[in-house]
Amino acid sequence: MLKRSNILTYIFLAIILINLTFMLFRIYNNQFDHDELQHMHITWHVLNGKTIYGDFFDNHGPVYPFINVIIWKILNLSPEFDTLFIFRLTSFIYILIILFLTYKIGENLFSRTVGFAASAILSSLFFFQEKAIEMRPDVIQNVFWLLGLYLILKFFEKRNKIYEMVSGALFALAFFTNTKSLVGPAVVISFLFLYPLLIKENLKEEFKRVLNICLGFLSTTVLFLIYLLISGTIKQFFSSNFLINFYMLDIYKVGEFQNDLLISYSKALYEHQLSFLALFAIGIIIISYKIYKDPIKEKKIYLFYLVTVATTLMIFLKSYNQIFIIFLPLNSVIASYALIRIIKKMDKSKILHIIGTLLILSLVFVGLILYSYDKTPLEPKETLTFQKEFTTFVLKDLERSDKILFSWSNCGGYMFNEDVQYYWVTSAPRIVPAYYFPIYRIEGEDVFGIDLVEKMRNENVKYVIIYDKYVDRLNPDFKKYFINNYKKDLPCLWKKK
């Protein structure tokens, strides 16, 4: 006869499989995001021997394109639109790893059932499904981050020097994939350093742990710094990954609550995935009380609690959907802990327990799954069809060496061309201060106005890829030059007169 915990496990596994099916539909039917097209183009550049930051702009770390180039060569891929689906499938593999690590963290902190519940909840969250399937560094960055965190939690009591150094190396890999991932490791190291000072116990052993993690982080960091020094791009790396992102996330305006995206995300979660928010809030309250009662006994949970809270607070920066990938796995562990606690508190009568459990699971998961189903495209979207047709046209009818100016949109087409200049701000006026001013201040170049006009003239840029509706948003100096010198050839494509 099956145990109740085993029955719950099978239910959670079924939920995970349902949600993975939704994600596969999204992989093949959802249009490609602006960022995915950019990361495909960056991969193409690196594949063809160009230097990140030196030969082209990128505000992400170098790890993701390096991994993509290895995958490209192993699979012997071709420069065609369908190659983007291959890289989405690699993200799907990363998703499976993230779900497994979420399970392992939940199991390590609480129980096997909590682990399965955490993976089931995470897989049901629309924001995770939406962005985790995309070709973007945020997904594999989270693999590195979660694996590093899991190793620290696993060997928290029975310390292991090698695994502590490996966790530090994984944190460095996450950082050199995407700088936003540094928040979690910073909290981990700060806690492990400061906590023994507060309780005045095991100072020597705890500092050894911190030292091992830092050694792992620094040894990996040194390798990347050597690469940046050899390629002569260390200055560009720091300007594009720190200074520009610093402005883009509005870190310099912390305290000025002007995050329209956060409001819209919160509204969507409240209206459609309220059960997750409720369980997370209950879990936070229960764990806060556990820590308050005995912070020394619950030290490992205390660490996890602080990391979860700190990474979740990142939404108060100028958030984008993909930032949720960093903390949703941790949120799911806490929500699942609350869920299993509630189930265990019910009447131990077999019939009532089964009925109550099914009712609670229905309340939690039916709404999550129905919302995800409603948002899942069951056949290719029109934009995806256009992206494929347009990219096929560009590959067939334009020369690879043709110089292109690409406005920040999801038109596509440009990903396998050799010489592409980005015009970042046309798609969303709200990000003008984020990109325009830091680039102008850091690089000393008016990259959207008169300096860009001069560059277009000197380099004889032949094509501009831009949505019609974005033309009115162009910088006045550039708009005048653009209207006088280019004519619309196709949807999204303007050709020099």
The 8 nearest C-alpha neighbors of each residue, nearest first, counted from 0:
[[1, 2, 3, 5, 6, 4, 349, 7],
 [0, 2, 5, 3, 6, 4, 7, 9],
 [3, 1, 5, 4, 6, 0, 7, 8],
 [2, 4, 6, 5, 7, 1, 353, 8],
 [3, 5, 7, 2, 6, 8, 112, 1],
 [6, 4, 8, 2, 7, 3, 1, 9],
 [5, 7, 3, 9, 8, 4, 10, 2],
 [8, 6, 10, 4, 5, 9, 11, 3],
 [7, 9, 5, 11, 6, 10, 12, 4],
 [10, 8, 12, 6, 11, 7, 13, 5],
 [9, 11, 7, 13, 8, 12, 14, 6],
 [10, 12, 14, 8, 13, 119, 9, 116],
 [11, 13, 15, 9, 14, 10, 8, 16],
 [14, 12, 16, 10, 11, 15, 9, 17],
 [15, 13, 11, 17, 12, 16, 119, 18],
 [14, 16, 12, 119, 18, 13, 17, 122],
 [17, 15, 19, 13, 18, 14, 20, 12],
 [18, 16, 14, 20, 15, 19, 13, 21],
 [17, 19, 21, 15, 20, 16, 122, 123],
 [18, 20, 22, 16, 21, 17, 15, 23],
 [19, 21, 23, 17, 18, 22, 16, 24],
 [22, 20, 18, 24, 19, 23, 375, 25],
 [21, 23, 25, 19, 24, 20, 128, 26],
 [22, 24, 26, 20, 25, 21, 19, 27],
 [25, 23, 21, 22, 26, 27, 28, 377],
 [24, 26, 22, 29, 28, 23, 27, 375],
 [27, 25, 23, 24, 28, 132, 22, 29],
 [26, 28, 25, 24, 29, 23, 84, 379],
 [29, 27, 379, 25, 378, 24, 376, 380],
 [28, 30, 25, 380, 27, 26, 379, 383],
 [31, 29, 383, 382, 380, 32, 28, 386],
 [32, 30, 35, 29, 33, 383, 409, 36],
 [31, 33, 35, 34, 409, 30, 36, 133],
 [34, 32, 409, 36, 35, 408, 37, 31],
 [35, 33, 37, 32, 36, 38, 135, 134],
 [36, 34, 134, 38, 32, 37, 33, 135],
 [35, 37, 39, 33, 34, 38, 40, 414],
 [36, 38, 34, 40, 35, 39, 41, 33],
 [39, 37, 41, 35, 40, 36, 42, 34],
 [40, 38, 42, 36, 37, 41, 414, 35],
 [39, 41, 414, 43, 37, 38, 42, 415],
 [42, 40, 38, 44, 43, 39, 37, 45],
 [41, 43, 64, 39, 45, 40, 44, 46],
 [44, 42, 40, 46, 41, 45, 415, 39],
 [43, 45, 41, 47, 49, 42, 46, 40],
 [46, 44, 49, 48, 42, 47, 43, 41],
 [45, 47, 43, 44, 48, 68, 42, 49],
 [48, 46, 44, 45, 49, 43, 42, 417],
 [47, 49, 45, 46, 50, 44, 43, 51],
 [48, 50, 45, 44, 47, 54, 51, 46],
 [51, 49, 54, 53, 52, 45, 48, 230],
 [50, 52, 53, 55, 54, 49, 57, 61],
 [53, 51, 56, 55, 235, 54, 57, 232],
 [52, 54, 50, 51, 232, 55, 235, 231],
 [55, 53, 50, 52, 49, 51, 56, 44],
 [54, 56, 52, 53, 51, 57, 50, 49],
 [57, 55, 52, 58, 51, 54, 53, 239],
 [56, 58, 59, 52, 239, 55, 51, 41],
 [57, 59, 239, 240, 56, 60, 244, 243],
 [60, 58, 177, 57, 240, 176, 61, 178],
 [59, 61, 176, 175, 177, 62, 178, 58],
 [60, 62, 63, 64, 176, 175, 65, 59],
 [63, 61, 176, 65, 64, 60, 175, 66],
 [62, 64, 66, 65, 136, 176, 61, 67],
 [65, 63, 67, 42, 66, 62, 61, 68],
 [66, 64, 68, 62, 63, 67, 61, 69],
 [67, 65, 69, 63, 64, 68, 62, 70],
 [68, 66, 64, 70, 69, 65, 71, 63],
 [67, 69, 71, 65, 70, 66, 46, 64],
 [68, 70, 66, 72, 67, 71, 73, 65],
 [71, 69, 67, 73, 68, 72, 74, 66],
 [72, 70, 68, 76, 74, 69, 73, 75],
 [71, 73, 75, 69, 70, 74, 68, 76],
 [72, 74, 70, 75, 71, 69, 76, 68],
 [73, 75, 71, 76, 72, 70, 69, 77],
 [76, 74, 72, 73, 71, 77, 70, 69],
 [77, 75, 71, 74, 72, 82, 78, 73],
 [76, 78, 79, 75, 82, 71, 81, 80],
 [79, 77, 415, 82, 76, 80, 43, 394],
 [80, 78, 81, 82, 77, 391, 394, 390],
 [79, 81, 82, 83, 387, 390, 391, 78],
 [82, 80, 83, 84, 79, 85, 387, 78],
 [83, 81, 85, 84, 80, 79, 86, 76],
 [82, 84, 81, 86, 85, 80, 87, 39],
 [83, 85, 87, 82, 86, 81, 88, 27],
 [86, 84, 88, 82, 83, 87, 89, 81],
 [85, 87, 89, 88, 83, 84, 134, 90],
 [88, 86, 84, 90, 134, 89, 133, 85],
 [87, 89, 91, 85, 90, 86, 84, 92],
 [88, 90, 86, 92, 91, 87, 93, 85],
 [91, 89, 93, 87, 88, 92, 132, 94],
 [90, 92, 88, 94, 89, 93, 132, 87],
 [93, 91, 89, 95, 94, 90, 88, 96],
 [92, 94, 90, 96, 91, 95, 139, 97],
 [95, 93, 91, 97, 92, 96, 98, 90],
 [94, 96, 98, 92, 93, 97, 99, 91],
 [95, 97, 99, 93, 94, 98, 100, 92],
 [98, 96, 94, 100, 99, 95, 142, 101],
 [99, 97, 101, 95, 118, 96, 100, 94],
 [98, 100, 96, 102, 97, 101, 95, 103],
 [101, 99, 103, 97, 102, 98, 104, 96],
 [102, 100, 98, 104, 99, 103, 118, 328],
 [101, 103, 114, 99, 105, 100, 115, 104],
 [104, 102, 100, 106, 105, 101, 107, 114],
 [103, 105, 107, 101, 106, 102, 149, 100],
 [106, 104, 114, 102, 108, 103, 332, 107],
 [107, 105, 110, 111, 114, 103, 109, 104],
 [108, 106, 104, 105, 109, 103, 110, 153],
 [107, 109, 105, 106, 104, 110, 300, 299],
 [108, 110, 106, 105, 107, 113, 111, 336],
 [111, 109, 106, 113, 112, 114, 105, 107],
 [110, 112, 106, 114, 113, 115, 105, 109],
 [113, 111, 115, 114, 110, 116, 8, 4],
 [114, 112, 116, 110, 111, 115, 105, 335],
 [115, 113, 102, 105, 106, 111, 117, 112],
 [114, 116, 112, 118, 117, 102, 113, 11],
 [115, 117, 113, 119, 335, 114, 118, 11],
 [118, 116, 332, 331, 335, 114, 120, 115],
 [117, 119, 121, 98, 115, 120, 116, 102],
 [120, 118, 116, 15, 122, 11, 117, 121],
 [119, 121, 123, 117, 118, 122, 331, 116],
 [122, 120, 118, 123, 124, 119, 331, 328],
 [121, 123, 119, 120, 124, 18, 15, 118],
 [124, 122, 120, 121, 367, 368, 18, 119],
 [125, 123, 127, 121, 126, 122, 128, 120],
 [124, 126, 128, 127, 371, 129, 123, 370],
 [127, 125, 129, 128, 124, 130, 320, 323],
 [126, 128, 125, 124, 129, 131, 130, 324],
 [129, 127, 125, 126, 131, 130, 22, 124],
 [128, 130, 126, 127, 125, 131, 132, 133],
 [131, 129, 133, 132, 321, 127, 128, 126],
 [130, 132, 133, 127, 128, 138, 129, 94],
 [133, 131, 130, 90, 91, 87, 26, 128],
 [134, 132, 87, 130, 131, 135, 90, 35],
 [133, 135, 35, 87, 86, 90, 132, 136],
 [134, 136, 137, 133, 35, 138, 38, 34],
 [137, 135, 138, 63, 139, 140, 176, 177],
 [136, 138, 140, 135, 139, 141, 321, 177],
 [139, 137, 141, 140, 136, 131, 135, 93],
 [138, 140, 142, 141, 136, 137, 93, 143],
 [141, 139, 173, 137, 138, 143, 142, 176],
 [140, 142, 144, 139, 138, 143, 145, 325],
 [141, 143, 139, 145, 140, 144, 97, 146],
 [144, 142, 169, 173, 146, 140, 141, 145],
 [143, 145, 141, 147, 142, 146, 170, 173],
 [146, 144, 148, 142, 147, 143, 141, 149],
 [145, 147, 149, 143, 148, 144, 142, 150],
 [148, 146, 166, 144, 150, 169, 145, 149],
 [147, 149, 145, 151, 146, 150, 144, 152],
 [148, 150, 146, 152, 151, 147, 104, 153],
 [151, 149, 153, 147, 152, 148, 154, 166],
 [150, 152, 148, 149, 154, 153, 155, 163],
 [153, 151, 155, 149, 150, 154, 148, 299],
 [154, 152, 150, 151, 155, 149, 107, 156],
 [155, 153, 158, 157, 151, 152, 156, 150],
 [154, 156, 152, 153, 151, 158, 157, 299],
 [155, 157, 154, 158, 153, 152, 299, 159],
 [158, 156, 154, 155, 159, 153, 152, 160],
 [157, 159, 154, 156, 155, 160, 208, 163],
 [158, 160, 162, 161, 163, 154, 157, 155],
 [159, 161, 163, 162, 164, 211, 158, 208],
 [162, 160, 164, 163, 159, 165, 211, 166],
 [163, 161, 165, 164, 159, 160, 166, 150],
 [162, 164, 160, 166, 212, 165, 161, 211],
 [163, 165, 215, 212, 211, 167, 161, 162],
 [164, 166, 162, 168, 167, 163, 215, 169],
 [165, 167, 147, 169, 163, 164, 168, 162],
 [168, 166, 216, 212, 215, 170, 164, 165],
 [167, 169, 215, 216, 165, 171, 166, 170],
 [170, 168, 172, 166, 143, 171, 167, 147],
 [169, 171, 167, 173, 168, 172, 144, 147],
 [172, 170, 174, 168, 216, 169, 173, 175],
 [173, 171, 169, 175, 174, 170, 176, 168],
 [174, 172, 140, 176, 170, 143, 171, 175],
 [173, 175, 178, 171, 177, 176, 172, 180],
 [176, 174, 60, 172, 173, 177, 62, 171],
 [175, 177, 60, 62, 173, 174, 140, 63],
 [176, 178, 174, 60, 59, 179, 175, 180],
 [177, 179, 174, 180, 181, 175, 240, 176],
 [180, 178, 181, 177, 182, 174, 322, 325],
 [179, 181, 178, 182, 174, 177, 173, 183],
 [180, 182, 179, 184, 174, 183, 178, 185],
 [181, 183, 185, 180, 184, 310, 186, 179],
 [182, 184, 186, 185, 181, 306, 310, 187],
 [185, 183, 187, 186, 181, 182, 188, 170],
 [186, 184, 182, 188, 183, 187, 189, 181],
 [185, 187, 189, 183, 184, 188, 306, 190],
 [188, 186, 184, 190, 185, 189, 191, 183],
 [187, 189, 191, 185, 190, 186, 192, 184],
 [190, 188, 186, 192, 187, 191, 193, 185],
 [191, 189, 193, 187, 192, 188, 194, 186],
 [190, 192, 188, 189, 194, 193, 187, 209],
 [191, 193, 189, 190, 194, 188, 206, 209],
 [194, 192, 196, 190, 195, 191, 189, 197],
 [193, 195, 197, 196, 190, 191, 192, 198],
 [196, 194, 198, 199, 197, 200, 202, 193],
 [197, 195, 199, 193, 194, 198, 202, 192],
 [196, 198, 194, 195, 199, 193, 200, 192],
 [197, 199, 195, 200, 196, 194, 295, 201],
 [200, 198, 196, 195, 197, 202, 201, 194],
 [199, 201, 202, 195, 198, 196, 197, 203],
 [202, 200, 204, 203, 205, 195, 199, 206],
 [201, 203, 205, 200, 195, 204, 206, 199],
 [202, 204, 206, 205, 201, 207, 200, 208],
 [205, 203, 207, 201, 206, 202, 208, 209],
 [204, 206, 208, 207, 202, 203, 201, 209],
 [205, 207, 209, 203, 208, 204, 210, 202],
 [208, 206, 210, 204, 205, 209, 211, 203],
 [209, 207, 205, 211, 206, 210, 212, 204],
 [208, 210, 206, 212, 207, 211, 213, 188],
 [209, 211, 207, 213, 208, 212, 214, 206],
 [212, 210, 164, 214, 208, 213, 209, 163],
 [211, 213, 167, 164, 163, 209, 215, 214],
 [214, 212, 216, 210, 215, 211, 217, 167],
 [215, 213, 211, 217, 216, 212, 218, 210],
 [214, 216, 164, 167, 168, 212, 218, 213],
 [215, 217, 167, 168, 213, 171, 214, 219],
 [216, 218, 220, 214, 219, 215, 213, 221],
 [219, 217, 221, 215, 220, 216, 214, 222],
 [220, 218, 222, 217, 221, 216, 168, 171],
 [219, 221, 217, 223, 222, 218, 216, 224],
 [220, 222, 224, 218, 219, 223, 217, 225],
 [223, 221, 225, 219, 220, 224, 226, 218],
 [222, 224, 226, 220, 225, 221, 227, 219],
 [223, 225, 227, 221, 226, 222, 228, 220],
 [224, 226, 228, 222, 223, 227, 229, 221],
 [225, 227, 223, 229, 224, 228, 230, 222],
 [228, 226, 233, 224, 230, 232, 225, 229],
 [229, 227, 231, 225, 230, 226, 233, 224],
 [230, 228, 226, 231, 227, 225, 232, 224],
 [229, 231, 227, 228, 232, 226, 50, 53],
 [232, 230, 228, 229, 227, 233, 53, 234],
 [233, 231, 227, 235, 234, 230, 53, 236],
 [232, 234, 227, 236, 235, 228, 231, 237],
 [235, 233, 237, 236, 232, 238, 231, 227],
 [234, 236, 238, 232, 233, 237, 52, 239],
 [237, 235, 233, 239, 234, 238, 240, 232],
 [236, 238, 240, 241, 234, 235, 239, 233],
 [237, 239, 242, 235, 236, 241, 240, 243],
 [238, 240, 58, 243, 236, 237, 241, 235],
 [241, 239, 58, 237, 238, 236, 244, 59],
 [242, 240, 244, 237, 245, 238, 243, 239],
 [241, 243, 245, 238, 244, 239, 240, 246],
 [242, 244, 239, 245, 246, 437, 241, 247],
 [245, 243, 247, 241, 246, 242, 240, 248],
 [246, 244, 242, 243, 247, 241, 248, 250],
 [245, 247, 249, 433, 243, 244, 248, 250],
 [246, 248, 433, 244, 249, 245, 243, 434],
 [247, 249, 317, 250, 246, 316, 245, 244],
 [250, 248, 246, 252, 251, 247, 317, 316],
 [251, 249, 252, 253, 248, 245, 246, 316],
 [250, 252, 249, 253, 246, 245, 248, 254],
 [253, 251, 249, 250, 255, 254, 256, 246],
 [254, 252, 250, 255, 251, 249, 316, 256],
 [255, 253, 256, 252, 315, 257, 251, 250],
 [256, 254, 253, 252, 257, 258, 249, 251],
 [257, 255, 258, 254, 253, 315, 252, 316],
 [258, 256, 255, 259, 317, 261, 260, 254],
 [257, 259, 261, 260, 256, 317, 262, 315],
 [258, 260, 262, 261, 257, 263, 317, 264],
 [259, 261, 263, 262, 258, 264, 318, 319],
 [262, 260, 264, 258, 259, 263, 265, 318],
 [261, 263, 265, 259, 260, 264, 266, 258],
 [262, 264, 266, 260, 265, 261, 267, 259],
 [265, 263, 261, 267, 266, 262, 260, 268],
 [266, 264, 268, 262, 267, 263, 269, 261],
 [265, 267, 269, 263, 264, 268, 270, 262],
 [268, 266, 264, 270, 265, 269, 271, 263],
 [269, 267, 272, 265, 271, 266, 270, 273],
 [270, 268, 273, 266, 267, 271, 272, 265],
 [271, 269, 267, 268, 266, 272, 273, 265],
 [270, 272, 268, 269, 267, 273, 370, 366],
 [273, 271, 268, 274, 367, 275, 269, 270],
 [272, 274, 269, 276, 275, 268, 271, 277],
 [275, 273, 277, 363, 276, 272, 278, 362],
 [276, 274, 278, 273, 277, 272, 279, 334],
 [275, 277, 279, 273, 274, 278, 280, 272],
 [278, 276, 274, 280, 275, 279, 273, 281],
 [279, 277, 334, 281, 275, 280, 276, 337],
 [278, 280, 334, 282, 276, 277, 281, 333],
 [279, 281, 283, 277, 278, 282, 276, 284],
 [282, 280, 278, 284, 279, 283, 337, 277],
 [281, 283, 337, 279, 285, 333, 284, 280],
 [282, 284, 280, 286, 281, 285, 287, 279],
 [283, 285, 287, 281, 282, 286, 288, 280],
 [286, 284, 282, 288, 287, 283, 281, 289],
 [285, 287, 289, 283, 288, 284, 282, 290],
 [288, 286, 284, 290, 289, 285, 283, 291],
 [287, 289, 291, 285, 286, 290, 292, 284],
 [290, 288, 286, 292, 291, 287, 285, 293],
 [289, 291, 294, 287, 293, 288, 292, 297],
 [290, 292, 288, 289, 293, 294, 287, 286],
 [293, 291, 289, 290, 288, 294, 287, 297],
 [292, 294, 290, 296, 295, 291, 297, 289],
 [295, 293, 290, 297, 296, 298, 291, 292],
 [294, 296, 298, 297, 293, 290, 198, 301],
 [295, 297, 293, 298, 294, 290, 299, 300],
 [298, 296, 294, 300, 295, 299, 290, 301],
 [297, 299, 301, 295, 300, 296, 294, 302],
 [300, 298, 302, 301, 297, 303, 152, 155],
 [299, 301, 303, 297, 302, 298, 304, 108],
 [302, 300, 298, 304, 299, 303, 297, 305],
 [303, 301, 299, 305, 300, 304, 306, 298],
 [302, 304, 300, 306, 301, 305, 307, 299],
 [303, 305, 301, 307, 302, 306, 300, 308],
 [306, 304, 308, 302, 307, 303, 309, 301],
 [305, 307, 303, 309, 304, 308, 183, 186],
 [308, 306, 304, 305, 310, 309, 329, 311],
 [307, 309, 305, 311, 306, 310, 312, 304],
 [310, 308, 306, 312, 311, 307, 305, 313],
 [309, 311, 312, 313, 307, 308, 326, 183],
 [312, 310, 308, 313, 309, 326, 307, 314],
 [311, 313, 314, 309, 310, 315, 308, 316],
 [314, 312, 311, 315, 310, 316, 309, 318],
 [313, 315, 312, 316, 318, 311, 261, 317],
 [316, 314, 313, 312, 317, 318, 261, 258],
 [315, 317, 314, 318, 248, 313, 249, 250],
 [318, 316, 248, 258, 249, 315, 319, 314],
 [319, 317, 314, 316, 261, 260, 322, 320],
 [318, 320, 321, 322, 317, 260, 323, 314],
 [319, 321, 322, 323, 126, 318, 130, 324],
 [320, 322, 323, 319, 324, 130, 137, 131],
 [321, 323, 324, 320, 319, 325, 318, 314],
 [324, 322, 321, 325, 326, 327, 320, 126],
 [323, 325, 322, 321, 327, 326, 127, 137],
 [326, 324, 323, 322, 141, 327, 310, 180],
 [325, 327, 329, 328, 311, 310, 324, 323],
 [326, 328, 330, 329, 324, 323, 331, 325],
 [329, 327, 331, 330, 326, 101, 121, 332],
 [330, 328, 332, 326, 331, 327, 307, 333],
 [331, 329, 327, 333, 332, 328, 334, 326],
 [330, 332, 117, 334, 328, 329, 333, 121],
 [333, 331, 117, 335, 329, 105, 330, 334],
 [332, 334, 336, 282, 330, 331, 335, 279],
 [335, 333, 279, 278, 331, 337, 336, 332],
 [336, 334, 338, 117, 332, 337, 116, 333],
 [335, 337, 333, 339, 334, 338, 113, 340],
 [338, 336, 282, 340, 334, 335, 339, 278],
 [339, 337, 335, 341, 336, 340, 334, 342],
 [338, 340, 342, 341, 336, 337, 343, 335],
 [341, 339, 337, 343, 338, 342, 336, 344],
 [340, 342, 344, 338, 339, 343, 337, 345],
 [343, 341, 339, 344, 340, 345, 356, 338],
 [344, 342, 340, 345, 341, 339, 346, 347],
 [345, 343, 341, 342, 340, 346, 347, 339],
 [344, 346, 343, 342, 347, 352, 341, 355],
 [345, 347, 348, 352, 351, 344, 343, 349],
 [346, 348, 352, 349, 345, 351, 343, 344],
 [349, 347, 351, 346, 352, 350, 353, 345],
 [348, 350, 352, 351, 347, 353, 346, 354],
 [351, 349, 353, 352, 348, 354, 355, 347],
 [352, 350, 354, 348, 353, 349, 355, 346],
 [351, 353, 355, 349, 350, 354, 348, 346],
 [354, 352, 356, 350, 351, 355, 357, 349],
 [355, 353, 351, 357, 356, 352, 350, 358],
 [356, 354, 358, 352, 357, 353, 351, 359],
 [357, 355, 353, 359, 358, 354, 352, 342],
 [356, 358, 360, 354, 355, 359, 361, 353],
 [359, 357, 361, 355, 356, 360, 362, 354],
 [358, 360, 362, 356, 361, 357, 363, 355],
 [359, 361, 363, 357, 362, 358, 364, 356],
 [362, 360, 358, 365, 359, 364, 363, 357],
 [363, 361, 359, 360, 364, 365, 358, 366],
 [364, 362, 360, 274, 361, 359, 365, 366],
 [363, 365, 367, 361, 366, 360, 368, 362],
 [366, 364, 361, 368, 367, 369, 362, 363],
 [367, 365, 369, 364, 368, 370, 363, 272],
 [368, 366, 364, 370, 365, 272, 369, 123],
 [367, 369, 371, 365, 370, 366, 364, 123],
 [370, 368, 372, 366, 371, 367, 365, 373],
 [371, 369, 373, 372, 367, 368, 366, 374],
 [372, 370, 368, 374, 373, 369, 125, 375],
 [373, 371, 369, 375, 374, 370, 368, 21],
 [372, 374, 370, 371, 375, 369, 376, 368],
 [375, 373, 371, 372, 370, 376, 125, 369],
 [374, 376, 372, 373, 25, 371, 21, 377],
 [377, 375, 378, 28, 25, 374, 29, 24],
 [376, 378, 24, 375, 28, 379, 25, 21],
 [377, 379, 28, 376, 380, 24, 27, 29],
 [380, 378, 28, 29, 383, 381, 376, 384],
 [379, 381, 383, 382, 28, 29, 30, 378],
 [380, 382, 384, 383, 385, 379, 30, 386],
 [381, 383, 385, 384, 380, 30, 386, 29],
 [384, 382, 30, 386, 380, 385, 381, 387],
 [383, 385, 381, 387, 382, 386, 388, 380],
 [384, 386, 382, 388, 383, 387, 389, 381],
 [387, 385, 383, 389, 384, 411, 388, 390],
 [386, 388, 390, 384, 385, 389, 80, 391],
 [389, 387, 385, 391, 390, 386, 392, 384],
 [388, 390, 392, 386, 391, 387, 412, 385],
 [412, 391, 389, 393, 387, 392, 388, 386],
 [390, 392, 388, 394, 389, 393, 387, 395],
 [393, 391, 389, 395, 390, 394, 396, 388],
 [394, 392, 390, 397, 396, 395, 391, 412],
 [395, 393, 391, 392, 396, 397, 390, 399],
 [394, 396, 392, 393, 397, 391, 398, 390],
 [395, 397, 393, 392, 394, 398, 391, 399],
 [398, 396, 393, 394, 395, 399, 401, 392],
 [397, 399, 401, 400, 396, 394, 416, 395],
 [400, 398, 416, 401, 417, 397, 415, 394],
 [399, 401, 398, 417, 402, 416, 418, 397],
 [402, 400, 398, 399, 403, 461, 418, 397],
 [401, 403, 460, 418, 461, 419, 400, 462],
 [404, 402, 419, 462, 463, 460, 405, 461],
 [403, 405, 463, 420, 419, 421, 464, 462],
 [406, 404, 464, 421, 463, 422, 420, 403],
 [405, 407, 422, 465, 408, 421, 464, 423],
 [406, 408, 423, 426, 422, 425, 405, 424],
 [409, 407, 33, 410, 406, 426, 465, 466],
 [408, 410, 33, 411, 32, 31, 407, 36],
 [411, 409, 408, 386, 491, 412, 465, 464],
 [412, 410, 409, 386, 413, 390, 36, 414],
 [390, 411, 413, 389, 393, 414, 410, 386],
 [412, 414, 416, 415, 411, 390, 393, 419],
 [415, 413, 40, 416, 412, 39, 36, 411],
 [416, 414, 413, 40, 43, 78, 417, 399],
 [417, 415, 399, 413, 414, 418, 400, 419],
 [416, 418, 400, 399, 419, 415, 44, 401],
 [419, 417, 402, 416, 403, 400, 420, 401],
 [418, 420, 403, 404, 402, 421, 417, 405],
 [419, 421, 404, 405, 403, 422, 418, 402],
 [422, 420, 405, 423, 404, 406, 419, 407],
 [421, 423, 406, 405, 407, 424, 420, 447],
 [424, 422, 407, 421, 406, 425, 434, 426],
 [423, 425, 431, 426, 427, 422, 428, 430],
 [424, 426, 469, 472, 427, 423, 473, 407],
 [427, 425, 424, 407, 408, 469, 428, 406],
 [426, 428, 429, 425, 430, 424, 431, 407],
 [429, 427, 430, 431, 424, 425, 426, 472],
 [428, 430, 427, 431, 432, 433, 424, 426],
 [431, 429, 433, 428, 432, 427, 424, 434],
 [430, 432, 433, 435, 428, 424, 429, 434],
 [433, 431, 436, 435, 430, 434, 429, 247],
 [432, 434, 247, 430, 246, 431, 435, 436],
 [433, 435, 431, 432, 437, 436, 438, 247],
 [436, 434, 431, 438, 432, 437, 439, 433],
 [435, 437, 439, 438, 432, 434, 440, 433],
 [438, 436, 440, 439, 243, 441, 435, 434],
 [439, 437, 441, 435, 436, 442, 440, 434],
 [440, 438, 443, 436, 444, 437, 445, 442],
 [441, 439, 437, 443, 438, 442, 436, 444],
 [440, 442, 438, 439, 443, 437, 238, 242],
 [441, 443, 444, 438, 439, 440, 437, 445],
 [444, 442, 439, 440, 441, 445, 438, 446],
 [443, 445, 439, 442, 446, 450, 438, 440],
 [446, 444, 450, 448, 439, 447, 449, 451],
 [445, 447, 451, 444, 448, 450, 439, 438],
 [448, 446, 445, 451, 474, 422, 477, 449],
 [449, 447, 477, 476, 451, 445, 450, 474],
 [448, 450, 452, 451, 476, 453, 477, 445],
 [451, 449, 453, 445, 452, 448, 446, 454],
 [450, 452, 454, 446, 453, 449, 448, 447],
 [453, 451, 449, 455, 454, 450, 477, 456],
 [454, 452, 450, 456, 451, 455, 457, 449],
 [453, 455, 451, 457, 456, 452, 458, 450],
 [456, 454, 452, 460, 458, 453, 457, 459],
 [457, 455, 459, 453, 454, 458, 452, 460],
 [456, 458, 454, 459, 455, 453, 460, 452],
 [457, 459, 455, 460, 456, 454, 402, 453],
 [460, 458, 456, 457, 455, 461, 402, 454],
 [461, 459, 402, 455, 458, 403, 462, 404],
 [460, 462, 495, 402, 494, 459, 403, 401],
 [463, 461, 494, 403, 493, 460, 495, 404],
 [462, 464, 404, 493, 403, 405, 492, 465],
 [463, 465, 492, 405, 491, 406, 493, 404],
 [464, 466, 491, 406, 463, 467, 492, 405],
 [465, 467, 491, 469, 468, 470, 464, 408],
 [468, 466, 469, 470, 465, 491, 490, 471],
 [467, 469, 466, 470, 471, 472, 465, 426],
 [470, 468, 472, 466, 467, 425, 471, 426],
 [469, 471, 472, 473, 467, 468, 466, 478],
 [470, 472, 469, 473, 468, 478, 467, 474],
 [473, 471, 469, 470, 425, 474, 428, 468],
 [474, 472, 478, 470, 471, 475, 425, 477],
 [473, 475, 477, 476, 448, 478, 447, 472],
 [476, 474, 478, 477, 473, 479, 448, 472],
 [477, 475, 448, 478, 479, 474, 449, 480],
 [476, 478, 448, 480, 474, 479, 475, 452],
 [479, 477, 481, 475, 473, 480, 476, 474],
 [480, 478, 482, 477, 481, 476, 475, 483],
 [479, 481, 477, 483, 478, 482, 484, 476],
 [480, 482, 478, 484, 479, 483, 485, 477],
 [483, 481, 479, 480, 484, 485, 478, 486],
 [484, 482, 480, 481, 485, 479, 486, 478],
 [483, 485, 481, 496, 482, 495, 480, 486],
 [486, 484, 495, 496, 494, 481, 482, 493],
 [487, 485, 493, 494, 496, 488, 495, 484],
 [486, 488, 493, 489, 492, 494, 485, 490],
 [487, 489, 493, 492, 494, 486, 490, 491],
 [490, 488, 492, 487, 491, 493, 494, 389],
 [489, 491, 492, 488, 466, 487, 467, 493],
 [490, 492, 465, 466, 464, 489, 410, 493],
 [493, 491, 464, 489, 490, 488, 463, 487],
 [494, 492, 487, 463, 488, 486, 462, 485],
 [495, 493, 462, 485, 486, 488, 461, 487],
 [494, 496, 485, 461, 484, 462, 486, 493],
 [495, 485, 484, 486, 494, 483, 461, 493]]
